[in-house]
Amino acid sequence: IFGLAAAAVSHALVRMLSVLSITAALMLLRLAGELVLSALNRAEVRRHAAAPPAAAAAIMDLATYRKSVAYTLEKSRFGAVAGIFDTLVTALVLFGGVLPLLFAHVADWGAPNAVWSHVMFVLLVMMLLSVPSLPFEWWEQFRLEEKFGFNKSSVGLWVMDKVKGTVLTLVIGFPLLWALLSLVKWTGESWWLWGFALMFGFQLLMLVLYPKLILPLFNKLT
């Protein structure tokens, strides 16, 4: 019995390590692809830095073009650093045992296998993962964009936008995730077909509602 149990545990560990290894490899490939594309974009911008291409020259003067070149290069370099940081944070969460601890804590809020507690777990993970990147977002808007004269916001407005975004995530994300996870329980192995239909319908609905109801909460439209 103990031998069978040990073999089962060993097999489960091998499978888990295989999944984690594949996940880590995909994360590294994604980051490498983003960094390479970013570097290629900067090289192309620098290649045309002295004189704007015909399409750009037709819509902006030389001073504005050079300003856009400097902004694009600096923002791209900053984005590369932020991308590396986000990948490290995600890796820490995935491989550092954070998710099982958080899930065990959230699961205590409701009945065993309650769908709503699973939904809260997913939403909490999404919100917690966004917290470490807040300093980068603040720096980009209030240091980088102000440096080039693009920022038209204030710290108070930026904070309010974050609060409104969090509220919208809960108001929209909770029922959507609840429906999706409930479909997993109700429809069995065909859950992914029903889940696709749900998400596809939601995206079609948002095409209509987003510009009318959500976008005006964050922007003044004329």
C-alpha positions as CSV (number, residue, x, y, z in Angstrom):
1,I,0.0,0.0,0.0
2,F,2.7,2.4,1.0
3,G,4.6,1.6,-2.2
4,L,1.5,2.3,-4.4
5,A,0.9,5.6,-2.5
6,A,4.5,6.6,-3.0
7,A,4.4,5.8,-6.7
8,A,1.1,7.8,-7.1
9,V,2.7,10.8,-5.3
10,S,5.8,10.5,-7.4
11,H,3.8,10.4,-10.6
12,A,1.7,13.4,-9.6
13,L,4.9,15.3,-8.8
14,V,6.4,14.5,-12.1
15,R,3.2,15.6,-13.9
16,M,3.1,18.9,-11.9
17,L,6.8,19.6,-12.6
18,S,6.2,19.0,-16.3
19,V,3.3,21.5,-16.3
20,L,5.3,24.0,-14.4
21,S,8.3,23.6,-16.7
22,I,6.1,24.1,-19.8
23,T,4.5,27.1,-18.2
24,A,7.9,28.6,-17.4
25,A,9.2,28.0,-20.9
26,L,6.1,29.6,-22.4
27,M,6.5,32.6,-20.1
28,L,10.2,33.0,-21.1
29,L,9.3,32.6,-24.8
30,R,6.6,35.3,-24.6
31,L,8.9,37.7,-22.8
32,A,11.7,37.1,-25.3
33,G,9.4,37.7,-28.2
34,E,8.1,40.9,-26.7
35,L,11.7,42.1,-26.0
36,V,12.9,41.2,-29.5
37,L,9.9,43.0,-31.2
38,S,10.4,46.0,-28.9
39,A,14.1,46.2,-29.9
40,L,13.2,45.9,-33.6
41,N,10.7,48.7,-33.3
42,R,13.3,50.9,-31.6
43,A,15.8,50.1,-34.3
44,E,13.3,51.1,-37.0
45,V,12.4,54.3,-35.2
46,R,16.1,55.2,-34.9
47,R,16.6,54.5,-38.6
48,H,14.2,57.2,-39.5
49,A,15.1,59.5,-36.6
50,A,16.9,62.1,-38.7
51,A,14.2,62.7,-41.2
52,P,10.5,61.6,-41.0
53,P,9.1,59.2,-43.6
54,A,6.8,60.8,-46.2
55,A,3.6,59.6,-44.4
56,A,4.8,61.2,-41.1
57,A,6.1,64.4,-42.8
58,A,2.6,65.0,-44.3
59,I,0.9,65.3,-40.9
60,M,3.5,66.8,-38.5
61,D,6.4,69.3,-38.6
62,L,10.0,68.3,-37.9
63,A,10.1,69.4,-34.2
64,T,6.9,67.4,-33.4
65,Y,8.3,64.4,-35.3
66,R,11.6,64.4,-33.3
67,K,9.6,64.8,-30.1
68,S,7.6,61.7,-31.0
69,V,10.7,59.8,-31.8
70,A,12.3,60.6,-28.4
71,Y,9.0,59.7,-26.7
72,T,8.6,56.4,-28.6
73,L,12.2,55.3,-27.8
74,E,12.0,56.2,-24.1
75,K,8.6,54.6,-23.7
76,S,9.7,51.4,-25.4
77,R,12.7,51.1,-23.2
78,F,10.6,51.7,-20.1
79,G,8.0,49.2,-21.4
80,A,10.7,46.5,-21.7
81,V,11.8,47.0,-18.0
82,A,8.1,46.9,-16.9
83,G,7.6,43.7,-19.0
84,I,10.5,42.0,-17.3
85,F,9.2,43.1,-13.9
86,D,5.7,41.8,-14.6
87,T,7.0,38.4,-15.7
88,L,9.1,38.1,-12.6
89,V,6.0,38.9,-10.4
90,T,3.9,36.4,-12.3
91,A,6.6,33.7,-11.9
92,L,6.8,34.4,-8.2
93,V,3.1,34.0,-7.8
94,L,2.9,30.9,-10.0
95,F,5.9,29.0,-8.6
96,G,6.2,30.5,-5.1
97,G,3.1,28.8,-3.6
98,V,1.1,32.0,-3.4
99,L,-2.0,30.7,-5.2
100,P,-2.6,27.6,-3.1
101,L,-2.3,29.6,0.1
102,L,-4.7,32.3,-1.2
103,F,-7.2,29.7,-2.5
104,A,-7.2,27.9,0.9
105,H,-7.9,31.2,2.6
106,V,-10.7,32.3,0.2
107,A,-12.3,28.8,0.2
108,D,-12.9,29.2,4.0
109,W,-15.3,32.1,3.2
110,G,-18.1,29.9,1.8
111,A,-19.3,26.3,1.6
112,P,-17.0,23.7,0.2
113,N,-16.7,24.0,-3.6
114,A,-18.9,27.1,-3.6
115,V,-18.7,28.7,-7.0
116,W,-18.8,32.2,-5.7
117,S,-15.7,31.7,-3.5
118,H,-13.9,30.3,-6.6
119,V,-14.9,33.5,-8.5
120,M,-13.6,35.7,-5.6
121,F,-10.3,33.8,-5.8
122,V,-9.9,34.5,-9.5
123,L,-10.8,38.2,-9.1
124,L,-8.5,38.6,-6.1
125,V,-5.6,37.1,-8.0
126,M,-6.3,39.4,-10.9
127,M,-6.4,42.5,-8.6
128,L,-3.4,41.4,-6.6
129,L,-1.3,40.9,-9.7
130,S,-2.1,44.4,-10.9
131,V,-0.8,46.0,-7.6
132,P,3.0,45.6,-8.2
133,S,2.7,47.3,-11.6
134,L,1.0,50.4,-10.2
135,P,4.3,52.3,-9.6
136,F,5.3,51.7,-13.2
137,E,1.9,53.0,-14.4
138,W,2.3,56.1,-12.2
139,W,5.8,56.7,-13.4
140,E,4.8,56.4,-17.1
141,Q,1.9,58.8,-16.8
142,F,3.3,61.4,-14.3
143,R,7.0,61.3,-15.2
144,L,7.4,60.1,-18.7
145,E,4.3,61.6,-20.3
146,E,4.7,64.9,-18.4
147,K,8.3,65.1,-19.6
148,F,7.0,65.2,-23.2
149,G,3.9,67.3,-22.4
150,F,1.3,64.5,-23.1
151,N,-0.2,64.1,-19.6
152,K,-3.5,65.8,-19.1
153,S,-4.5,64.0,-15.9
154,S,-3.9,64.5,-12.2
155,V,-3.0,62.1,-9.4
156,G,-6.5,62.3,-8.0
157,L,-8.1,61.6,-11.3
158,W,-5.7,58.7,-11.8
159,V,-6.6,57.2,-8.4
160,M,-10.3,57.6,-9.2
161,D,-9.9,55.8,-12.5
162,K,-8.2,52.9,-10.7
163,V,-11.1,52.8,-8.2
164,K,-13.7,52.8,-10.9
165,G,-11.8,50.1,-12.8
166,T,-11.8,47.9,-9.7
167,V,-15.5,48.4,-9.1
168,L,-16.3,47.6,-12.8
169,T,-14.1,44.4,-12.5
170,L,-16.3,43.3,-9.6
171,V,-19.6,44.4,-11.0
172,I,-19.0,42.9,-14.5
173,G,-16.4,40.2,-13.7
174,F,-18.2,38.5,-10.8
175,P,-21.4,37.5,-12.6
176,L,-19.5,36.6,-15.8
177,L,-17.0,34.4,-14.0
178,W,-19.8,32.9,-11.9
179,A,-21.7,31.9,-15.0
180,L,-18.6,30.5,-16.6
181,L,-17.6,28.4,-13.6
182,S,-21.2,27.3,-13.1
183,L,-21.2,26.0,-16.7
184,V,-18.2,23.8,-15.8
185,K,-20.3,22.2,-13.1
186,W,-23.6,22.0,-15.1
187,T,-22.4,20.8,-18.5
188,G,-19.5,18.5,-17.8
189,E,-17.0,17.8,-20.5
190,S,-18.8,20.1,-23.0
191,W,-18.4,23.1,-20.7
192,W,-15.9,24.7,-23.1
193,L,-18.4,24.9,-25.9
194,W,-21.0,26.6,-23.6
195,G,-18.2,28.8,-22.2
196,F,-17.2,29.9,-25.6
197,A,-20.8,30.8,-26.4
198,L,-21.0,32.8,-23.2
199,M,-17.8,34.7,-23.8
200,F,-18.5,35.3,-27.4
201,G,-21.9,36.7,-26.6
202,F,-20.4,38.9,-23.8
203,Q,-17.9,40.3,-26.2
204,L,-20.6,41.1,-28.8
205,L,-22.6,42.8,-26.0
206,M,-19.6,44.9,-24.9
207,L,-19.1,46.1,-28.4
208,V,-22.4,48.0,-28.0
209,L,-22.3,48.8,-24.3
210,Y,-18.6,49.8,-23.8
211,P,-18.6,53.1,-25.8
212,K,-22.0,54.1,-24.4
213,L,-21.7,53.2,-20.8
214,I,-18.1,52.4,-19.7
215,L,-15.9,54.6,-21.8
216,P,-17.6,57.9,-20.7
217,L,-16.7,57.0,-17.1
218,F,-13.0,57.4,-17.9
219,N,-13.0,59.9,-20.8
220,K,-14.7,63.1,-22.0
221,L,-16.1,62.4,-25.4
222,T,-17.1,65.0,-28.0
